[in-house]
Amino acid sequence: MLEILKKTLKESPIVKKGEYDYFIHPITDGIMLVDPDLLREVSKAIQEVADLKVDKIVCMEAMGIHIATALSLDTNIPFVVVRKRCYELDNEVAVHQVTGYSECELYINGINEGDRILVVDDVVSTGGTMIAVLNALKSCGVEIADVITVVEKGEGKARVKNETGYEVKALIKVDVVEGKVVIEDSLL
């Protein structure tokens, strides 16, 4: 399983952001060709490993949106996007996000105390975004049923566990070695 994801990851170009090796991929960046078969494969894989007894799917802008959309269409579970724009709506929650290559504010709307949610994202590398969002969601009084990322790179998954107590399930673990994406492990 995940043959399309593995193939496309291995073909990903690498760019440097300071000291950070950044791979460019349709799931994580939305460039190159975002093939429907790739999205279907990712959605089916998430369905195999995730707790889907949830009220809502929560994803992060921007690259979690297409993953949550595909998953929502397949499961009929509505989704909420953690946005980079403040709308000043009632009960909006601000989240300060720091990653290995950026820093910004994110905003959560559409979450209610007691909601049971599934968090999905494209990649966890430093863990900065996931930690900030999970902590903010906890403060909203929701029940986080599961946390899924398509790609794991770096030590972010372990950092998320240490700082939030939540285990992140990654469909695939990669590293960048000598300018190439190398598949290290796969959940399926």
N, C-alpha and C positions, 0 to 999 in steps of 0.2 A: 504494500500500500504506500501511498504518498510518492509514487514514481514521478509524477509530473512535477511536484514540488521539489523533489530531490534533483531532478534534471535541471530545472530552471535555476535553482540555487547554485548549482555547480557552474552554470553559465553566466552568473552575475558578474558585472563589472565591479571593481573596487575603486573607491576614491578615498583620499585622506582628508580628514577634518581635524587638523592639528596632528595629534598622535593617534587619533582614533581611525581604525580601518573600517570604513562604511561600505557595506555591500548594497548595490542597487538592484531591486527585485520588484516584480509586479505586485506581490502581496505587501511588501514593506514600503514601497514608494509609489506604486501606481503608474510607473513608467515602464517602458518597453510595452509589450502587449499583455494586457490583463485578459487572459483566456478564460472563457466561461468554464471549461473543463477543470482548470486549476482551482477556481472558486468552488466548484461542486466537490472536488476532491477534498479541499480543506474543510468545507462545511460538513461533509460526511464523516471525516476523521474527528472533528470536534464532537459531533453527535455520538460517536462511539465511546469517547472518553469522558464526556461532561455529564454532570448532574443537570438534567433538563427539567426537573420539577421546580421551575422558577416562575416568577411573575414577570420578570423583565430581563433582557440582556442589556448589559452596559458595555459600551465600547468607547475608545478614545479617538478624538479627531486627530488627524484626518484618516490615518490608514487602518483604523479599526472599523470604519464605516462600511466598507464593502464586505468585510468578513461578517459583521453583524447583520447586514442586509441579506446576504445569502443564507445565513443561519436562520434568520427570522422568517424568510420565505419558506424554508424547508420545514420549520417546526411550528409555525404560527405563533411564536412568542414575540411580543412587541419589544422594540429596543429603544434605548436612550443613548444619546451621544454626549459625552463629556466634551464640551466645546472650548475653543480658544477665545471666544468672544463673550463679553459680559452683556447680558440682556436686562439686568436689574429686575428680574421677575421675583415675585414673592417666593421665599424659601430657597433662592439661589445660593449655592455654596461655592465659595472661591477656594481653589486648590493651587498652591504654589508648587510648580514642577521644576526640577533640576535634573538634567540628563548629562551624559558625557560630552555633549556638544551644544546644549542650549539651556535656556532658563526662561520660563514664562508663567503666566497665570492661566489656569483652566477653570471652567465653571460647570457645575452640575445642576441640572434642572430635571423635573419629572420623576424624582425619586420620593417615595413616601416612607415614613417610619413603618417598619414591619415588612416591607417588600422583601421578597426572597429573590436574589439576583445571581446571574451568571456574568462574570466579567470576562470579556474577550479583548485581545489586542494582537497586533501583528507581530511584534518582537519585544523581548525583554533582553536588554544588554546590560546597562548599568543598574536598572531597577528603579531609577528615579521617578519616572512617571507612574509606574505601578504602585510604588510605596505611597506616593502622595495621594493617588486616587483611592486606594484601599483604606488609608487612614481617614480620608474625608468621608467615604461611604460609611465606615464604622461610626463616625460622629453623627451621621444622619439616622442611625438606628435601624439600618437594614440588616438582613441576614445574607451574608455572602456565601452562597451555596458552593460555588466553584470558581476557579480562576484559570483561564486557558490562554496560552499564547501560541501562535503558530510557530515562531522561531525563537530559540534561545541562543544567545551569543554572549560570552563573557560570564561574569560572576553575578549578574543581576538577579537570577532566580534564587540563589542562596541568600543574597542580601534581602530580598523581599521576605523570605521565610524568617530570617533573623529579626527583621525590623517590624514585621506585621503579624507574624504567626501563621500566615496563609501560605499554603503550598501552591506553587504555580505549576500547572501541567503544561509542558511544552511538547508540541507535536514532533519537533525536530530540533536537535542541537547542532550548531555549526561553529566553526572557527574560521578565521582568515589566516592562511599560512602561505607565505611567499606570494602574496597577491592573488590568491585563489580561495574560494569558499570550499571548505572541507566538511563533509558530513561526519559528525562525531557519534551521534546517537539518534534514535527515532523511537517515539512512543508506540508506534504501530508498525 
